[in-house]
Amino acid sequence: MNRFSVFLCLALSIAAVKATEHTTCFNFFMKKDGCVHSSAANSTRCQAPPKDDPAPVQQFALVSQNAKRSEPHRVDRRYNSQNPVFPIGSGTGNCGLYDSAKELGVCLWSGAEQTNPTVQTAGWVNSLKTSNCGKRIYIHRTGKPDTVQYAKLVDGCSFNTTVLDIGCTQIGLSIQLFNKFNPSEKEQTDQLLYGGLTWDFDNLHGQSTQQAPV
């Protein structure tokens, strides 16, 4: 093998090592839609406008994908949701310690494998795949862009599902973020936001690639 061949093999090996290992949700939408909303690369970023989330949304109050609790509701991300999510609380989650009552945070799907998670099984995030942790999410009431809030990804949640097209479109709100939407008396009582939400990683037009999902 000549020097050029050796150099080429070495370069390809380094490139392979540095290649981004995408989450299962990123790969799911690439396969399903041929693009991913807010992706860092122009070649993989969807150009369509954000879709609305018509479902009522509930705050979360407890962290950790391994928590033994009921998770009866769900809320979709920008691809249209159907049901609200459960409330969860403060503690140490997939992205570290956070206080749900004091931080503007969101919870995204941790993947289908909840018992023995691996890097390869992460939905958008899990305890071993934390590349999306801390990334900024924009979120507002559907049809009311003036209500926009920005929050960071603070945890992964199971949403009581192992189905990709359900799990990958779920979102939960921290207590503080829930309250930022000035819930009505009924919403406070029900612990649900009605009328839907619109949200995504804050890189819709490629303006903040560091916030793009992987």
For each residue, the residues with C-beta under 8 A, 3 or more apart:
1: 5 6 9
2: 5 6
3: 6 7
4: 7 8
5: 1 2 8 9
6: 1 2 3 9 10
7: 3 4 10 11
8: 4 5 11 12
9: 1 5 6 12 13
10: 6 7 13 14
11: 7 8 14 15
12: 8 9 15 16
13: 9 10 16 17
14: 10 11 17 18
15: 11 12 18 19
16: 12 13 19
17: 13 14
18: 14 15
19: 15 16
20: 131 214
21: 119 120 129 214
22: 26 27 30 214
23: 26 27 111 122 123 124 125 129 131 132 213 214
24: 27 28 111 112 120 121 122 123 164 168
25: 28 29 108 109 123 124 164 167 168 213
26: 22 23 29 30 36 39 124 213 214
27: 22 23 24 30 31
28: 24 25 31 32 164 165 168
29: 25 26 32 33 35 36 37 168
30: 22 26 27 33 34 35 36 44
31: 27 28
32: 28 29 165
33: 29 30 36 46
34: 30
35: 29 30 39 44 45 46 47
36: 26 29 30 33 39 44 45 46 213
37: 29 45 46 48 50 78 200 201 204
38: 45 46 200 201 202 203 204 211 212 213
39: 26 35 36 44 45 46 203 212 213
40: 44 45 203 206 209 212 214
41: 44 45
42: 45 206
43:
44: 30 35 36 39 40 41
45: 35 36 37 38 39 40 41 42 203 206
46: 33 35 36 37 38 39
47: 35
48: 37 51
49:
50: 37 78 198 199 200 204
51: 48 78 79 80 198
52: 78 80 142 143 196 197 198
53: 57 75 76 77 78 80 81 142 171 196 197 198 199
54: 80 81 142 195 196
55: 74 75 76 81 82 83 84 196 197
56: 75 83 84 190 192 193 194 195 196
57: 53 75 81 84 85 171 173 178 192 193 196 197
58: 73 75 84 85 86 87 172 173 178 191 192 193
59: 87 100 172 173 174 175 177 178 179 191
60: 85 86 87 88 89 100 107 155 157 172 173 174 175
61: 87 88 89 90 100 175
62: 67 69 87 88 89 90 91 100
63: 67 88 89 90 91 92 93 94 98 100 107 154 155
64: 67 91 92 93 94 155
65: 94 110 114 117 126 127 156 157 158
66: 114
67: 62 63 64 88
68:
69: 62 86 88
70: 86 160
71: 85 86 157 158 159 160
72: 86 160
73: 58 83 84 85 86
74: 55 81 82 83 84 85 159 160 161 166 170
75: 53 55 56 57 58 81 83 84 85 170 171 172 197
76: 53 55 79 80 81 82 169 170 171
77: 53 81 108 168 169 170 171 199 200
78: 37 50 51 52 53 169 198 199 200
79: 51 76 169
80: 51 52 53 54 76 169
81: 53 54 55 57 74 75 76 77 169 170 171 196 197
82: 55 74 76
83: 55 56 73 74 75
84: 55 56 57 58 73 74 75 192 193
85: 57 58 60 71 73 74 75 107 157 159 170 171 172 173
86: 58 60 69 70 71 72 73 172
87: 58 59 60 61 62 175 191
88: 60 61 62 63 67 69 100 107 155 157 172
89: 60 61 62 63 100 175
90: 61 62 63 98 99 100 101
91: 62 63 64 97 98
92: 63 64 96 97
93: 63 64 96 97 98 107 154 155 156
94: 63 64 65 110 125 126 127 130 133 155 156
95: 98 125 130 133 134 153 154 155 156
96: 92 93 133 154
97: 91 92 93
98: 63 90 91 93 95 103 105 154 155 174
99: 90 102 103
100: 59 60 61 62 63 88 89 90 103 105 174 175 176
101: 90 174 175 176
102: 99 176
103: 98 99 100 151 152 154 174 176
104: 149 150 151 152 174 176 177 180
105: 98 100 151 152 153 154 155 173 174 176 177
106: 137 139 151 152 153 154 171 172 173 174 177 199
107: 60 63 85 88 93 153 154 155 156 157 171 172 173 174
108: 25 77 123 124 125 132 153 156 157 170 171 172
109: 25 123 124 125 156 157 158 159 161 167 168 170
110: 65 94 114 117 122 123 124 125 126 127 156 157 158
111: 23 24 114 117 121 122 123 126 156 167
112: 24 121 123 161 162 163 164 167
113: 116 117 118 121
114: 65 66 110 111 117 158 162
115:
116: 113
117: 65 110 111 113 114 121 122 126 127 128
118: 113 121 122 128
119: 21 122 126 128 129
120: 21 24
121: 24 111 112 113 117 118 126
122: 23 24 110 111 117 118 119 125 126 128 129 156
123: 23 24 25 108 109 110 111 112 126 156 167 168
124: 23 25 26 108 109 110 132 153 156 168 213
125: 23 94 95 108 109 110 122 129 130 131 132 133 153 155 156
126: 65 94 110 111 117 119 121 122 123 129 130 156
127: 65 94 110 117 130 156
128: 117 118 119 122
129: 21 23 119 122 125 126 132
130: 94 95 125 126 127 133
131: 20 23 125 214
132: 23 108 124 125 129 135 153 201 213 214
133: 94 95 96 125 130 153 154
134: 95 152 153 154
135: 132 152 153 201 202 210 211 212 213
136: 150 151 152 201 202 208 211
137: 106 150 151 152 153 171 199 200 201 202
138: 148 149 150 199 200 202 204
139: 106 148 149 150 151 171 173 177 197 198 199
140: 144 145 146 147 148 149 197 198 199
141: 144 147 181 193 195 196 197 198
142: 52 53 54 195 196 197 198
143: 52 195 196
144: 140 141 147
145: 140 148 198
146: 140
147: 140 141 144 181
148: 138 139 140 145
149: 104 138 139 140 177 180 181
150: 104 136 137 138 139 202
151: 103 104 105 106 136 137 139 173 174 177
152: 103 104 105 106 134 135 136 137
153: 95 105 106 107 108 124 125 132 133 134 135 137
154: 63 93 95 96 98 103 105 106 107 133 134 174
155: 60 63 64 88 93 94 95 98 105 107 125
156: 65 93 94 95 107 108 109 110 111 122 123 124 125 126 127
157: 60 65 71 85 88 107 108 109 110 170 172
158: 65 71 109 110 114 161 167
159: 71 74 85 109 166 167 170 172
160: 70 71 72 74
161: 74 109 112 158 166 167 170
162: 112 114 167
163: 112 166 167
164: 24 25 28 112 167 168
165: 28 32 168 169
166: 74 159 161 163 169 170
167: 25 109 111 112 123 158 159 161 162 163 164 170
168: 24 25 28 29 77 109 123 124 164 165
169: 76 77 78 79 80 81 165 166
170: 74 75 76 77 81 85 108 109 157 159 161 166 167
171: 53 57 75 76 77 81 85 106 107 108 137 139 197 199
172: 58 59 60 75 85 86 88 106 107 108 157 159
173: 57 58 59 60 85 105 106 107 139 151 177 178 193
174: 59 60 98 100 101 103 104 105 106 107 151 154 177 178
175: 59 60 61 87 89 100 101 178 179
176: 100 101 102 103 104 105 179 180
177: 59 104 105 106 139 149 151 173 174 180 181
178: 57 58 59 173 174 175 181 183 191 193
179: 59 175 176 182 183
180: 104 149 176 177
181: 141 147 149 177 178 193
182: 179
183: 178 179 187 188 193
184: 187 188
185: 188 189
186: 189 190 194
187: 183 184 190 191 192 193 194
188: 183 184 185 191
189: 185 186
190: 56 186 187
191: 58 59 87 178 187 188
192: 56 57 58 84 187
193: 56 57 58 84 141 173 178 181 183 187 197
194: 56 186 187
195: 54 56 141 142 143
196: 52 53 54 55 56 57 81 141 142 143
197: 52 53 55 57 75 81 139 140 141 142 171 193
198: 50 51 52 53 78 139 140 141 142 145
199: 50 53 77 78 106 137 138 139 140 171
200: 37 38 50 77 78 137 138 204
201: 37 38 132 135 136 137 211 212 213
202: 38 135 136 137 138 150 208 211
203: 38 39 40 45 206 207 208 209 211 212
204: 37 38 50 138 200 207
205:
206: 40 42 45 203 209
207: 203 204
208: 136 202 203 211 212
209: 40 203 206 212
210: 135
211: 38 135 136 201 202 203 208
212: 38 39 40 135 201 203 208 209
213: 23 25 26 36 38 39 124 132 135 201
214: 20 21 22 23 26 40 131 132
